[in-house]
Amino acid sequence: MEYRHIPVLPAEVTQHLSPHDGAIIVDCTLGGAGHAKRIAELIAPTGILVGIDQDDAALAAARDILPLGRQTILIKGNFADLDRLLVDAGVPYVDGFLFDLGVSSPQLDVGGRGFTYQEDVPLDMRMDTSSSQPTAADIINTYSETQLTHIIREYGEERWASRIAAFIVAARAHHPITTTGELVEIVKAAIPAGARREGGHPARRSFQALRIEVNHELEALERGLDAAIRWLVPEGRIVVISYHSLEDRVVKRVFAEHAQGCVCPPDVPVCTCGHVPVLRIITRRPVVPTEQEIAQNPRSRSAKLRSAEKI
Ligand SMILES: C[S@@+](CC[C@H](N)C(=O)[O-])C[C@H]1O[C@@H](n2cnc3c(N)ncnc32)[C@H](O)[C@@H]1O
């Protein structure tokens, strides 16, 4: 099956990553290799592209698109384990990292993955379907009402979280909730009719929350960014595209922590913390797609690009 994903902010990624011949660039979210293909061309003939994805379908698509050989290393794995993945692959250092977060269009569109409320399929949502981690159905049927409220409120930023959790617990008392369609109906019933008309599809926020919980997305992002910053050479770049405010907040905070100098209290005469900045933030404000890009690729609408340079 054809893997169709239109890369978001392609010119801006190239501009911020500034890949040059001979560079070692790691694309931590290979997807359909849209960005990676362009990067591979710009670092050829001597550069090395390392592509990581936890989704087998993405890696299979990338193999068809990228020039294969000694200059391309493709790795199945989670960027939360970046240190181990790069050590195992024998990567000596890195000139640039790209994180283009979230799910790809095929993960949403190709039936059966359970990421979208637009179809009625089993509630799975694992990006790595070969893993033994709990699925969305496991979470929906086993978490306590308090835990469900917490994840739907925190990761979905859903104001009706406690009602939705109560409705889920009441529904699963009759029989396990196993499909996206059942969950959509429960969420719809839990949100009062007046509120249902605002803010897009009523199940959008609950689905986002579950996806983040199933894939531990925010913890993975924080671990991946911390590791990436350690691996970068001086003047190496890290570029991150996020698609919702929770991800963007993590990126902003991790960049700010690494860009900060002395954190001693102002009344201390001599620095004792020894804190030195290791990053220079390039994007004070996030870069967003143009109206033209959004018109051509509506899924780019919520994208925010932030970049930083190792000092
Ligand atoms: C938005 S897509 C990337 C699209 C890609 N930049 C392109 O141009 O085709 C995000 C990809 O990142 C992968 N992904 C998300 N979180 C991941 C993680 N923690 N570790 C590895 N891959 C991850 C997903 O499986 C998906 O294929």
The ligand as an ORCA input file, in Angstrom:
! r2SCAN-3c Opt
* xyz 0 1
  C       4.408     13.138     11.769
  S       5.104     11.597     11.419
  C       6.654     11.998     10.683
  C       6.552     12.295      9.216
  C       7.898     12.482      8.527
  N       8.637     13.597      9.053
  C       7.702     12.685      7.030
  O       8.006     13.735      6.513
  O       7.236     11.750      6.373
  C       5.601     11.021     12.983
  C       6.275      9.657     12.985
  O       6.970      9.550     14.209
  C       6.815      8.261     14.728
  N       6.969      8.392     16.178
  C       6.196      9.089     17.025
  N       6.665      8.981     18.279
  C       7.783      8.192     18.204
  C       8.719      7.727     19.168
  N       8.598      8.028     20.468
  N       9.761      6.983     18.735
  C       9.889      6.661     17.420
  N       9.017      7.057     16.467
  C       7.976      7.830     16.856
  C       5.447      7.810     14.284
  O       5.381      6.405     14.232
  C       5.326      8.474     12.910
  O       5.736      7.603     11.894
*
